[in-house]
Amino acid sequence: MDQKIYLYDKETFVLNAKAEKHNASILFMDFSTDSQMIQSDSADQEHLNHNSNDGQHFGLPSQLKNVDWFTYTCTYGWPCQGIWPGKKDLGAPTPVSCNRSYDRRMIAVGESKGGVGLYNYPALSKTAKKRQELGHAGEVSNCRFSIDDETLVTVGKHDRGILVWKVKSAVVREGAAGEKKEGEEKKE
């Protein structure tokens, strides 16, 4: 692999540009809804942004926090900073793959120790709540929602298992004091 993103014209199939800033193989890539920007993650844990017209690296990621991404499969970036364990959580499972739901309400995360987490999207806080399920014997290399967001498919890297999950509802939203939360009895 040459660690580059090749951008071709959709009509003529002529190479328009190359994004050449990554130093390792590219794992995930997403386009903005206006197709002007690309974000990508690589195997050396780099998260880079490029202009899709000329392939130029965009070095100010803080200015991209409000970009509307058509898909979100990168494990790094502004809207998924809460999926990463805190510094105190040494040995905790780390995100390996993720996918935002089509309705933009959830983000599914495949973890290094076989777990699958479901967060509200965006997950901005280190204390973000999640639903956690175990199913794979090791790293979950990929996860994807179905187009109707009712099904989640996960793939295990080491067990080579493909699991199909029924998504019943989003993660519990933080409510006001005394408000009933999903799965919890209201206290009088």
C-alpha positions as CSV (number, residue, x, y, z in Angstrom):
1,M,0.0,0.0,0.0
2,D,1.2,3.5,-0.8
3,Q,-0.7,5.5,1.9
4,K,-2.3,7.8,-0.7
5,I,-5.9,8.7,-1.5
6,Y,-6.5,8.9,-5.3
7,L,-9.3,11.2,-6.4
8,Y,-10.7,10.7,-9.9
9,D,-13.2,12.6,-12.0
10,K,-16.5,10.8,-11.9
11,E,-17.3,11.5,-15.6
12,T,-13.9,11.0,-17.3
13,F,-12.2,8.7,-14.8
14,V,-9.1,10.9,-15.0
15,L,-7.0,11.3,-11.9
16,N,-7.7,14.8,-10.5
17,A,-5.6,14.8,-7.3
18,K,-3.8,12.7,-4.7
19,A,-3.8,13.2,-0.9
20,E,-0.3,12.1,0.1
21,K,0.1,13.1,3.7
22,H,-0.5,9.8,5.5
23,N,2.4,7.7,6.7
24,A,0.6,4.4,7.1
25,S,-2.2,2.5,5.4
26,I,-5.5,4.2,5.3
27,L,-8.2,2.5,7.3
28,F,-11.3,4.7,7.1
29,M,-12.3,7.6,4.9
30,D,-15.4,9.9,4.7
31,F,-16.5,12.7,2.3
32,S,-18.3,15.9,3.5
33,T,-21.9,16.2,2.2
34,D,-20.7,18.9,-0.3
35,S,-17.8,16.6,-1.4
36,Q,-15.3,19.4,-0.8
37,M,-13.4,17.7,2.1
38,I,-12.2,14.2,3.0
39,Q,-11.3,13.0,6.4
40,S,-9.3,9.8,6.9
41,D,-7.7,7.7,9.6
42,S,-4.6,5.6,9.1
43,A,-3.0,2.6,10.9
44,D,-0.6,4.9,12.7
45,Q,-3.5,6.7,14.4
46,E,-3.4,9.8,12.3
47,H,-6.6,11.6,11.5
48,L,-6.1,13.9,8.5
49,N,-8.3,16.2,6.4
50,H,-7.8,17.0,2.7
51,N,-9.4,19.2,0.1
52,S,-11.0,16.8,-2.3
53,N,-10.5,19.1,-5.3
54,D,-6.7,19.3,-5.1
55,G,-5.7,16.8,-2.4
56,Q,-4.1,19.4,-0.3
57,H,-3.8,18.7,3.5
58,F,-5.9,20.9,5.7
59,G,-3.9,21.5,8.9
60,L,-6.5,23.2,11.1
61,P,-8.9,20.4,12.2
62,S,-10.6,22.7,14.8
63,Q,-12.0,24.7,12.0
64,L,-13.7,21.5,10.6
65,K,-15.7,20.6,13.7
66,N,-18.9,21.9,12.1
67,V,-18.4,20.1,8.7
68,D,-21.4,18.0,7.8
69,W,-19.9,14.5,6.9
70,F,-22.0,12.3,4.5
71,T,-20.8,9.3,6.5
72,Y,-18.8,9.0,9.6
73,T,-16.6,5.9,9.8
74,C,-13.4,7.5,11.3
75,T,-12.6,6.7,14.9
76,Y,-11.0,10.1,15.4
77,G,-12.5,13.5,15.1
78,W,-14.7,16.1,16.8
79,P,-18.0,14.2,17.0
80,C,-16.5,10.9,18.4
81,Q,-14.0,12.1,21.0
82,G,-16.2,10.7,23.7
83,I,-15.8,7.1,22.5
84,W,-12.2,7.0,23.7
85,P,-11.5,5.9,27.3
86,G,-10.0,8.4,29.6
87,K,-6.4,8.4,30.8
88,K,-7.4,6.7,34.0
89,D,-9.0,3.8,32.1
90,L,-5.7,2.0,31.4
91,G,-6.4,-1.4,29.9
92,A,-10.0,-0.4,28.8
93,P,-11.1,-1.5,25.3
94,T,-10.3,1.1,22.7
95,P,-12.3,1.9,19.5
96,V,-11.2,0.0,16.4
97,S,-14.1,0.9,14.1
98,C,-17.2,3.0,14.1
99,N,-20.2,4.0,12.0
100,R,-22.7,6.8,12.5
101,S,-26.4,5.9,11.9
102,Y,-28.1,7.3,8.8
103,D,-30.5,9.2,11.0
104,R,-27.5,10.8,12.7
105,R,-28.7,9.9,16.2
106,M,-26.3,7.0,17.1
107,I,-22.7,5.9,16.6
108,A,-21.7,2.3,16.8
109,V,-18.2,1.4,18.0
110,G,-16.3,-1.9,17.5
111,E,-13.8,-2.3,20.3
112,S,-10.4,-4.0,20.7
113,K,-11.7,-6.6,23.2
114,G,-14.7,-7.8,21.3
115,G,-17.3,-5.3,22.6
116,V,-19.8,-3.3,20.5
117,G,-20.8,0.1,22.0
118,L,-23.7,2.2,21.0
119,Y,-23.5,6.0,21.8
120,N,-25.6,9.0,21.1
121,Y,-24.2,11.0,18.2
122,P,-22.2,13.2,18.6
123,A,-20.3,11.7,21.5
124,L,-18.4,14.7,22.8
125,S,-17.8,14.0,26.5
126,K,-15.4,11.5,28.0
127,T,-18.3,10.5,30.3
128,A,-20.6,9.7,27.3
129,K,-23.1,7.0,28.1
130,K,-23.2,3.9,26.0
131,R,-24.9,0.6,25.6
132,Q,-22.4,-2.2,25.6
133,E,-22.7,-5.7,24.2
134,L,-20.1,-8.5,23.9
135,G,-20.1,-10.9,20.9
136,H,-16.8,-11.2,19.3
137,A,-13.7,-13.0,20.5
138,G,-11.3,-10.1,20.1
139,E,-11.1,-7.0,17.9
140,V,-14.2,-5.8,16.1
141,S,-12.7,-4.7,12.8
142,N,-15.8,-3.2,11.3
143,C,-19.4,-2.2,12.0
144,R,-22.1,-0.8,9.8
145,F,-25.7,0.2,10.2
146,S,-28.4,-0.9,7.7
147,I,-30.0,1.9,5.7
148,D,-33.0,1.9,8.0
149,D,-30.8,1.9,11.2
150,E,-32.7,-1.1,12.6
151,T,-29.8,-3.5,12.1
152,L,-26.1,-3.3,12.9
153,V,-23.6,-5.7,11.3
154,T,-20.2,-6.3,13.0
155,V,-17.2,-8.2,11.8
156,G,-14.6,-9.8,14.1
157,K,-11.0,-9.6,13.1
158,H,-9.7,-12.8,14.8
159,D,-12.9,-14.9,15.1
160,R,-13.9,-14.0,11.5
161,G,-17.5,-13.9,12.8
162,I,-20.2,-11.7,11.3
163,L,-22.8,-10.8,13.8
164,V,-26.2,-9.1,13.0
165,W,-27.6,-7.0,15.8
166,K,-31.2,-5.7,16.1
167,V,-31.1,-2.1,17.1
168,K,-34.0,-1.4,19.4
169,S,-33.4,2.2,20.4
170,A,-30.8,4.8,20.9
171,V,-28.8,5.3,24.0
172,V,-30.4,6.9,27.0
173,R,-30.4,10.7,26.7
174,E,-29.3,12.8,29.7
175,G,-32.5,14.2,31.2
176,A,-33.4,16.8,33.7
177,A,-33.4,15.9,37.4
178,G,-36.3,13.6,38.3
179,E,-37.1,12.9,34.6
180,K,-37.7,9.3,33.7
181,K,-35.0,7.8,31.6
182,E,-35.3,4.7,29.5
183,G,-35.2,1.5,31.6
184,E,-35.5,3.4,34.9
185,E,-38.4,3.8,37.2
186,K,-39.4,7.4,38.0
187,K,-38.7,8.2,41.6
188,E,-41.3,10.1,43.5
